[in-house]
């Protein structure tokens, strides 16, 4: 029986630590990640893919900044930058799969959807933007840009300068989600909600882009819920979820319930900006009808006992 899975690519699926983000680096990394999913395809899974875009969207913003300074080209807003990276990263993932399919003699279509994701204009996160994006500035530059654009800037804790910060609101609706499900259940690999999706709000039935960043794991979890996926995979750079991570009493977790996951979150075992959002996305999926969420690294996918499995009840 064919199963439907949503797979959220982590940042290392495209860019590894210490790399510059060249085209050759990214296509090699993404091809390796795509190859790790062949096992699922051979087990008769239909797959929908979400992905991050942190380094890539930062580079796009730097390019816009340079174009503005050198050629007086207008820098584009955050939603536009996310749309750019959805297209470029989707292209890399498609190419990775197509080349793997030649080796594996697999006949499947791969399609990228540039996807808008609606957020609530009254989301409390808009009152306290905390997500840093784009280049570093001096205090004087940050003050000038803030006065000119109304953007918020905060000082980097590591002393690298000042960066623009935007809200990270919760996703509430995925555009074209019915088409995503139709394409996936027909056997096509669908790439959607890239970078968490293009953040938009709807006002008086009209759609507007907003300066925000949507968590890609939570957006992927919403996709999984909306298409009634059987399983939700979150790929990261560690084989399992750990408590007491990098401490003498470090413990890898094999299978935990959502009650245990919530307890570990409350106890502070998972770092914000790293494992905590992934665990919250897993909880959201399970609480809204999903069977199980597996958090692991891509290379472990061929192992039936891979990763940390989060389930509803023990």
Secondary structure, DSSP 8 states (H G I E B T S, - for coil): --EEEEEEE-GGGT--TT----HHHHHHHHHHHHHHTHHHHHTTEEEEEEE--HHHHHHHHHHHHHHHHHH------HHHHHHHHHHHHHHHHHHHHHHHHHHHT----EEE---EEEE-TT-GGGGS--EEEEEEE-HHHHHHHHHHH--EEEE-TTSS-EEEEEB---EEEETTHHHHHHHHHTT-EEE-SGGG-EEEEEETTEEEE-SB---HHHHHHHHHHHTT-SEEEEEESSSSEEESTTSTT-EEESEEEHHHHHHHHHTT-S-TTTHHHHHHHHHHHHHTT-SEEEEEEGGGTTSTT-SEEEES--
